[in-house]
């Protein structure tokens, strides 16, 4: 359940969403490298917020990327 207060929205921890900066830190790569992988479709992401400007990456998708390695799709 998403809880909204006057100035803040709290997302339940079960969703495990990461910002691009957090995901880059987890993968130990630069933000630019992560952005390239997102643009190429190597890691799925979701756009949120007004104008869909916020990018979030599900923990499950990040772990799947790690499990298959950094190989690009054929």
C-alpha positions in Angstrom: 0.0 0.0 0.0 1.3 3.4 -0.9 0.9 6.0 1.8 0.6 9.6 0.9 1.0 12.4 3.3 0.9 16.1 2.7 4.5 16.4 1.3 5.6 12.9 0.9 4.7 9.5 -0.7 6.1 6.4 1.0 6.6 3.3 -1.1 6.5 0.0 0.6 9.8 -1.8 0.8 8.4 -4.8 -1.0 8.6 -2.9 -4.3 12.4 -2.4 -3.9 12.8 0.4 -6.5 16.2 1.9 -7.0 17.2 5.3 -8.5 19.7 5.2 -11.4 22.4 6.4 -9.0 21.6 3.7 -6.5 21.6 1.0 -9.2 24.9 2.3 -10.6 26.4 2.1 -7.1 25.1 -1.5 -6.6 26.6 -2.5 -10.0 29.8 -0.5 -9.2 29.6 1.3 -12.6 29.3 5.0 -13.5 25.9 6.6 -13.8 26.7 7.2 -17.5 27.3 3.4 -18.1 24.1 2.6 -16.4 22.2 5.1 -18.5 23.7 3.5 -21.6 22.4 0.1 -20.5 19.0 1.6 -19.8 18.9 3.3 -23.2 19.9 0.0 -25.0 17.2 -1.9 -23.1 19.6 -4.1 -21.2 17.9 -3.2 -17.9 14.2 -2.6 -17.8 13.0 0.5 -15.9 9.8 2.4 -15.1 9.1 6.1 -15.4 7.2 7.7 -12.5 6.0 11.1 -11.4 4.7 14.1 -13.1 5.6 14.0 -16.8 7.1 10.5 -16.2 10.5 12.1 -15.5 11.6 9.9 -12.6 13.3 6.6 -13.5 13.2 3.7 -11.2 14.6 0.2 -11.5 13.1 -2.8 -9.8 15.5 -4.8 -7.7 14.4 -8.0 -9.5 15.3 -6.6 -12.9 18.7 -5.5 -11.6 19.4 -8.9 -10.1 18.4 -10.6 -13.4 20.8 -8.4 -15.3 23.6 -9.4 -12.9 22.7 -13.1 -13.2 22.9 -13.1 -17.0 26.1 -10.9 -17.0 26.6 -7.8 -19.0 26.1 -9.5 -22.3 23.9 -7.6 -24.6 20.8 -9.1 -26.2 21.5 -10.7 -29.7 
